[in-house]
Amino acid sequence: MTSLKRADHDGMDEAELVRLAQAGDGDAFRVIMQRANQRLFRVARGVVRDDGEAEDVLQESYARAFAAIGGFRGEAGVMTWLTRIVLNEARGRLRRRRPMVPLDQIEKAQTDGAQVIPFPHALGSSSPEADAARAQIRGLIEHAVDDLPEAFRMVFIMRDIEECSIEETAANLDLKPETVKTRLHRARRMLRSALDAKLATTMVEAFPFMGARCNRITDAVLARLAAEGRLVGWSGTSTAV
């Protein structure tokens, strides 16, 4: 029965999941989180640049979002709504940790005229040796992305890693589409100085957040919501394997 119920939820569209989540349905919460975890982890990590803290940001953001989901009216998609909550939580932590550099100072420091680095997404054949090499390359890419100024790092993560459209990136980051294009160009240019274009074949694998990690966050948030009495008829069954 539980498996059938979850399968039913997996096939639901966003509007139906939100409606059920607003009624306290734990399985609807779970599916929403599982669909959002990868992107939101990347967004959080793009701000705080630390895996553990990014997971904390995700848990706190989900708890806040679902506490307020009754007021969600769907003016924007639920992914955009969650992304903004995650960005606010992550940036709030960053402000408490250190002073921020004004964006106009960051942009003024950049120069024009360099080539745009291409980031193809097709992966080569898989083998233990190739997997190990890709893991090393991915680490280099992640460190290089971490070193980008936040204004450019967030646009790069949304556009080239998460593959959001220009319009969606602009909406999530409260930017003009033209600004998104400009910052993406500059972010790619800065990365080019540190990376060879051949390394870009692993770009879509950067900052993975699936499997056990995804389940751990999802279970932790649901346990918190259940303890706060926000779920209706929740059994507390874990997805961890």
TINULO-196632 format. One record per residue (C-alpha): x, y, z; residue in one letter. Coordinates in pm, whole numbers, plus 50000, padded with zeros to 5 digits. Each point is the difference from the previous one (the first is absolute). Layout:
REM TINULO-196632
XYZa;...
END
This chain:
REM TINULO-196632
500005000050000m;502785024350092t;501914991749680s;496885005749790l;499335032750175k;503525012549932r;499804988649638a;496795019849965d;501715030850141h;502994995549769d;497745004149699g;498235031450123m;500595034349854d;501285029150205e;496635016150068a;498524968050143e;503054993450217l;499835035250139v;496294996350075r;500644967850192l;503045014650177a;497875029150115q;497674974250155a;502934984550189g;500624970049775d;503494987050082g;500424980649675d;499295031649804a;502685018050203f;502394971749923r;499495000549624v;500355037949986i;503294997750187m;501324971349791q;499305019749683r;501625031450140a;502944986550202n;502624999349724q;499425035549882r;499515015050344l;503134983450139f;502015014449712r;498505034350058v;500714999050374a;503514987249949r;500605026849740g;499525025750275v;501574983750307v;502614978749815r;499904971650251d;498144966949966d;499034996650366g;498765035450035e;498124997249671a;498134970050141e;499165020150311d;498725028349780v;497804975349814l;498474985450315q;499285034050152e;498625013449672s;497674970449955y;498755003450356a;499275036949946r;498454994149660a;497634973150113f;499055019550310a;498855027449762a;498724978549713i;496405007750091g;500625035049869g;501524988149670f;497755013149722r;501894987849695g;500855033949849e;503374983849925a;500794962949982g;500734981750323v;503624994649887m;500505037449957t;498365006150339w;502264974550170l;503085013449821t;499395034950136r;499564986550353i;503274980549972v;501835030549863l;498725021950283n;501004974450264e;503454994249849a;500745036849951r;498815007850351g;502524975350136r;502715014949781l;499235035250123r;500274988450358r;503304983549922r;501765028149812r;499375034349840p;498744999749642m;501785017349710v;497635022149798p;499154984749662l;500865031749810d;503554997950137q;500284964049887i;498755007849651e;502175030749968k;503064978750070a;499324977749699q;501425006749656t;498514992349660d;501234982749689g;500774963850089a;498514969349835q;497024981950142v;500864965250127i;497794972549854p;498524974550238f;498804969249807p;497844975950198h;500504966449828a;501854974850216l;502424974449862g;499934962450052s;500014987550357s;502734979250164s;501605000050348p;502965019549864e;497815024849816a;497775004250305d;503045007350219a;501335025149749a;496635017349978r;499825001850379a;503375017650009q;499015023649723i;496685007450168r;501885009550315g;502115024749803l;496915015049843i;498185003050332e;502975017850157h;500215023749703a;496285007650023v;500345005950375d;502655026449928d;497695020749779l;498495031450159p;496464992150116e;498305022249742a;501544979649719f;500084966750184r;496234999050050m;499255008349636v;502494973749885f;498504973250225i;496445007749893m;500795002049627r;502854976049923d;499784974550281i;496274999550074e;499165008949636e;497285025450084c;498835023449728s;501085036349997i;496495010550099e;499804975450290e;503465009850125t;499065036749984a;496794993750195a;501734979250267n;502825024850053l;497935031949952d;502125011049705l;499315012849652k;500504974249722p;502725022149851e;501844999450333t;499804962150008v;501584998249654k;502775024150096t;500854982750326r;499974965549840l;502445012149735h;502315014150269r;499724969050217a;500984977649709r;502885023049916r;501344998850356m;499764962250004l;501854997949670r;503075014950163s;500094970450242a;498574971049799l;500544984549661d;496774995849799a;500564962349992k;499184998250371l;496475012049937a;498654965549902t;499264993350369t;498235033150064m;496514985550039v;501344976850274e;501265028650219a;498655002650358f;498034967349991p;497184996450250f;498144968049929m;499484965450148g;500774996750370a;500765037250047r;496695009849844c;498144974750217n;501795011550316r;498945036149955i;496474990349902t;499584976950301d;501455025850240a;497635027249882v;496984977150017l;500964988850352a;500225036550105r;496645008349843l;498414969550165a;501415010050339a;498485034649951e;496634984149921g;499905013549644r;499324966449827l;496654982449987v;500014962150052g;503764997249942w;501474965650072s;503595011650014g;501224973949752t;503515007149872s;501154998549639t;503584992150100a;501374967349867v;
END
